[in-house]
Amino acid sequence: MTETYYQVDGSRERDDNISKTARKEEMTALQKLGQELTELSKDQLAQVPMSDKLRDAIKEYKRLTSHGACRRQMQYIGKIMRGEDEEPIRSKLDQFNGVNAEATAKLHRIERTRLQLIEKDEAVTRFFNEYPNADVQHIRALVRNARKEHEQAKPPKSFRELFQVIKEAIEGKSAAQQEMPPEEDESDES
């Protein structure tokens, strides 16, 4: 038995190979992709390659407040998604998710380093061994001041500044590693 289904532009197309269940799963996946698009900020949404029709439908969805209206609009977005090229959209969403996860991990690493520096003197020594270009006197003074601020329950001025200095040291090292040319193997010269 051949099945007929309608595309977004209203034309009919027959497909003998795709079952109704598989088609429904595909439509649900497109609707989920549309849901992810509705959760993006305006700036991120502007970067995603999509048709103006889809962009307008997403803006309309964000404007709605009624549960039923949102559900119907989401179904409409899923319908529009059938005519979109989903690969560039998926890759852009993956890029947004990857960048956010990477940035969050970096901030957590800086935070852990700051707490270790304040808690233990050995951590300060390890930090300077790992980041030899860091300003030793400035960081030691910030650590000392952050400890005093904590003991005296003062505002965490040095605590915050220490975060920025650690961030600069880590970024400076990673930038220096990217700029270094690859080392040549000395055994190839003979």
Contacts in CASP RR format, 6 or more apart in sequence:
PFRMAT RR
TARGET T0000
AUTHOR 0000-0000-0000
METHOD contacts of the structure
MODEL  1
MTETYYQVDGSRERDDNISKTARKEEMTALQKLGQELTELSKDQLAQVPM
SDKLRDAIKEYKRLTSHGACRRQMQYIGKIMRGEDEEPIRSKLDQFNGVN
AEATAKLHRIERTRLQLIEKDEAVTRFFNEYPNADVQHIRALVRNARKEH
EQAKPPKSFRELFQVIKEAIEGKSAAQQEMPPEEDESDES
2 14 0 8 1.000
2 15 0 8 1.000
2 16 0 8 1.000
3 14 0 8 1.000
3 15 0 8 1.000
3 16 0 8 1.000
3 18 0 8 1.000
3 20 0 8 1.000
4 12 0 8 1.000
4 13 0 8 1.000
4 14 0 8 1.000
5 12 0 8 1.000
5 13 0 8 1.000
5 15 0 8 1.000
5 23 0 8 1.000
6 12 0 8 1.000
6 13 0 8 1.000
7 13 0 8 1.000
7 82 0 8 1.000
7 83 0 8 1.000
8 79 0 8 1.000
8 80 0 8 1.000
8 82 0 8 1.000
8 83 0 8 1.000
27 78 0 8 1.000
27 82 0 8 1.000
30 78 0 8 1.000
30 81 0 8 1.000
30 82 0 8 1.000
30 86 0 8 1.000
31 74 0 8 1.000
31 75 0 8 1.000
31 77 0 8 1.000
31 78 0 8 1.000
31 81 0 8 1.000
33 81 0 8 1.000
33 86 0 8 1.000
33 89 0 8 1.000
33 90 0 8 1.000
33 93 0 8 1.000
34 58 0 8 1.000
34 74 0 8 1.000
34 77 0 8 1.000
34 78 0 8 1.000
34 81 0 8 1.000
35 74 0 8 1.000
35 77 0 8 1.000
36 93 0 8 1.000
37 45 0 8 1.000
37 48 0 8 1.000
37 50 0 8 1.000
37 54 0 8 1.000
37 58 0 8 1.000
37 77 0 8 1.000
37 89 0 8 1.000
37 93 0 8 1.000
38 58 0 8 1.000
38 61 0 8 1.000
38 62 0 8 1.000
38 74 0 8 1.000
38 77 0 8 1.000
40 48 0 8 1.000
40 93 0 8 1.000
40 96 0 8 1.000
44 96 0 8 1.000
45 55 0 8 1.000
45 58 0 8 1.000
47 92 0 8 1.000
48 88 0 8 1.000
48 89 0 8 1.000
48 92 0 8 1.000
48 93 0 8 1.000
49 85 0 8 1.000
49 88 0 8 1.000
49 89 0 8 1.000
49 92 0 8 1.000
50 84 0 8 1.000
50 89 0 8 1.000
51 80 0 8 1.000
51 84 0 8 1.000
53 80 0 8 1.000
54 77 0 8 1.000
54 80 0 8 1.000
54 81 0 8 1.000
54 84 0 8 1.000
57 73 0 8 1.000
57 76 0 8 1.000
57 77 0 8 1.000
57 80 0 8 1.000
58 77 0 8 1.000
60 73 0 8 1.000
61 70 0 8 1.000
61 73 0 8 1.000
61 74 0 8 1.000
61 77 0 8 1.000
64 70 0 8 1.000
64 73 0 8 1.000
106 170 0 8 1.000
109 170 0 8 1.000
110 163 0 8 1.000
110 166 0 8 1.000
110 167 0 8 1.000
110 170 0 8 1.000
111 163 0 8 1.000
113 123 0 8 1.000
113 127 0 8 1.000
113 166 0 8 1.000
113 170 0 8 1.000
114 159 0 8 1.000
114 162 0 8 1.000
114 163 0 8 1.000
114 166 0 8 1.000
116 123 0 8 1.000
116 127 0 8 1.000
117 123 0 8 1.000
117 124 0 8 1.000
117 127 0 8 1.000
117 139 0 8 1.000
117 143 0 8 1.000
117 162 0 8 1.000
117 166 0 8 1.000
118 143 0 8 1.000
118 146 0 8 1.000
118 147 0 8 1.000
118 150 0 8 1.000
118 159 0 8 1.000
118 162 0 8 1.000
124 139 0 8 1.000
124 140 0 8 1.000
124 143 0 8 1.000
127 134 0 8 1.000
127 139 0 8 1.000
127 166 0 8 1.000
127 169 0 8 1.000
128 134 0 8 1.000
128 136 0 8 1.000
128 139 0 8 1.000
130 173 0 8 1.000
131 169 0 8 1.000
131 170 0 8 1.000
131 173 0 8 1.000
133 169 0 8 1.000
133 172 0 8 1.000
133 173 0 8 1.000
133 176 0 8 1.000
134 165 0 8 1.000
134 169 0 8 1.000
135 165 0 8 1.000
138 165 0 8 1.000
139 162 0 8 1.000
139 165 0 8 1.000
139 166 0 8 1.000
139 169 0 8 1.000
141 158 0 8 1.000
142 158 0 8 1.000
142 161 0 8 1.000
142 162 0 8 1.000
142 165 0 8 1.000
143 162 0 8 1.000
145 157 0 8 1.000
145 158 0 8 1.000
146 156 0 8 1.000
146 158 0 8 1.000
146 159 0 8 1.000
146 162 0 8 1.000
148 154 0 8 1.000
148 158 0 8 1.000
149 155 0 8 1.000
149 156 0 8 1.000
149 157 0 8 1.000
149 158 0 8 1.000
149 159 0 8 1.000
150 156 0 8 1.000
150 159 0 8 1.000
END
